[in-house]
């Protein structure tokens, strides 16, 4: 069943996690025939639902974390509900588009796929995407980030995490007319902002739970800030996406 790894840091998640590039939606939306209803599964703080609301008459946005949903912006055509990916309150054959951003690796795939098939209408498109480890282009800094990811908090990642690093290559996608695409998200961040982004990692939250609330980011903060330098620098997130027709 889906795991909740983000309720505790919901406010930080809403502030410091990236949104997704316009190019992704420009690639996705022409594949979708209808514009009546979309379901954004595992919506978190509603990043994707807010964009879909510009194109669909109704958007259903679900997440298993009520804390995350509390951070989502209210819109007249978006309804937020607490629900898992594997069991929803929606009618059969209900949606034109189903989206899942940076979350499929947490699901029970067999049950999730069964639910997708149940609520999808004829021609419904399922779109899944995520992003890999951030890079700065500075070798010493990227090596430090990689060491923090793999070694410092490496033991605190759930096993599901590794599916993100290989762009879901080992997660089944048994649907028709599959398309794949790759994008980048580029941000200009200060060292302080980047450290707060690290605090949204599920491994950092798991570390805190197992070490009486200790902040794992402090183990790397001084060295990272020194290597980062004064002011902002560019960070790049590699985004991967795949779509398929459910029925």
N, C-alpha and C positions, 0 to 999 in steps of 0.2 A: 504494500500500500504506500501511497505517497508519504514522504517525510516532510515535516515542518522544521526547517533549519533557519528560518529568517524572522520569526515573530519577535524575538528578543531585540533585534536590531532594525525593526521596521522603519523607524524614523530616519536612521542613517542610510538605510537602503534606498529610501525615496530620494534622499538628497544627493548621495554620492554615486549611485549606480548610473551607468550610461543609458541613454535612450538609443534608438536605432535609426540608421540613416535613411533619408528620403529615397535613396536609390533602391533600398530593399522593398519599400512599398510600391515604387514605380515598376519593379519587376514582378511583384506578387499580384497586384490588383487586376491587371489585364487578364490574368488567368481565371478570374472568378466571374461566372456568368451572371449571377443574381446579386442584388444589393438590398435584399430585405433584412436578413438576420445574420449576424456573425457571433460566434462564441470565442472569447479570449479565455482560454483555459490557463489556470495558474497565473492570473493577471498580476499578482503582486500588488503594487501601488497604482496599477492602471495605465502604465506607460503605453502599451499597445492599444488598449481599449479606447483611449482618448483619440488616437489617430483613426482607428476604425470608425469611430462615431462620425467622422467627417464624410464617410462614404456609405454607411449602412443606416437603414431606417431604425433598426434596433440592434443594440449590442448587449449581449449577456457576458458578464465578466465574473469568473469564479476563482476562488482561491481557498485553500484550507486554513489560511491564517486570517482571522478577523483583525488582528493588529495591522497586517499589511493593507487590508481593504480600507481600514480607517484612514490611511494616508492617501487614498485615491481621490482625485477631483470629482465632484458631482457634476454630471451632465444630464440633460433631460432624456436623452435616448440611450443612456447606459444604465443597466441595472447590475449592481454588485451583490453577490451572494457567496456565503461560505459553502463550499462543496469541494469534493475531491475530483480528480480527473477520472476516476473509475466509476463514480456514481453521481449522477446529476439529476435535478428535478425536471429536465426538459422533455417535451414530447418527442415522439419518433419523427424522423425525417423533417427536422425543424430548421436546419441552418444551410446557408449558402457557402460559408467560410468558417473554418475552425483554425485558430492560431494557438501556438504554444511557444513562448520565448524563454529560452534558458531554463527549462524545467523538465523536459521529457525524461531526462536521466534519473529523476526521482520517482517515476511512476512504476506501477505494476503494468508492464506493457500489454500483456494479454487482456487484462480487464479494461485497460484504457482503450485499446483498439476495439474491443467489443462495444464500449460506450460510444466511441466515435462513429462506428458503423450504425449504431442504433439511431443517433440523432442527426446523422447526415442524410440529406435528400439526394435525389438524382443529380449527379454532376458536382456535388459538394467538393471543394478543395480543402485539403488539410495542409497547413503550412507549419513547419517546425524550424526554429533557428536558435542559435546560441553564439557565444563568443569565447575564444580561447584566452590564453595568458597574455596580459598586457606587455607591451614592449616600448622602450624609449629610444632605441637606436644607439644608446651609449653602452658599449660592451660591459664596462665595469658595473654600471648601474643595473643592466639587465641580468648580469650574473648574480648580483646581490638579490634581486627580486626572485630569480629562479631558485636560489638557495633557500630563501625564506619559504617559498611555496613548497619545494620538494623535501627540504630537510627540517627546518624549524617547525613548521606546522604540518609537514607531510603526514606524520602519523595520525593527525586529527581530521584529515579529510575522510568523508564517507567514500566507500569504494565507487559509488556512482560518479564521483567527480571526474574520474579518468575518461569517461565517455565524452566529456566536453573537450578534453585535450586532443582526442582523435576525431573530432567533428562528427560524432555520432556514427562513425563507420561500423561499429559493432552492435548498434541498435537497429533492430529490424524495422523496415518501412514497407510493409506488404500492400502497396497501393499502386494504382495505374498511372501512366503518363507522368512519371517522376521527372522533376527538374531540380537541378542544383545550381547554386550561385554562391559567390563569395564577395564580401564587401569589407570595408574598413570603417571604423569610427575613430576619428582623431580629435583629441581634446588638448587644451592648453591648461595644465594643472601646476599648482605649486606643490612643494614637498608636503606641506601640511594637509592639503586637500588629498593628495595621494595616500598619505598615511590613514586618513579617515576612510578612504575607499577600501584600504586593506581591512579595516575593522568590520566591513560588511561581509567578509568571507565567512562561509560556514565553518571552515576549519579554525578560524580565529575565535568564533563563538564557541565551538566545541572545546577548544583549549581553555577558554575562560570557565566553562562549566566544570572541567576536570581539575582546575587549579584555583579554586576558591575565588573566581572572578578576576584572576590575573589577566593583564592585557598583553598578549603575545606581540603586538605591534611595537611595544616599547623595547623589545629585544633587538629590533632592527632600526628603530627611529633615528638614533644619533648618526649611525653610519650612512643611512640613506639620505638624511638631510644634508650631510656634508657632501656626499657625492652629487646630490641634486643641484646644489648651488642656489644662488639667490634668484628669486623670481620664478616664472613659470617655464616649463618645457613641454614639448609635444609628447603625448602618450598615444599609442596606437593599439586598438583592439581589433583582432581579426574576427570577422563575423562570417559564419557559415549558415546556409539555409537550404531547405529542401521542401518541395511541394509534391503532392500527389492527389489524384482524384479518388475519392473513397469508394463510390459506386459507379 
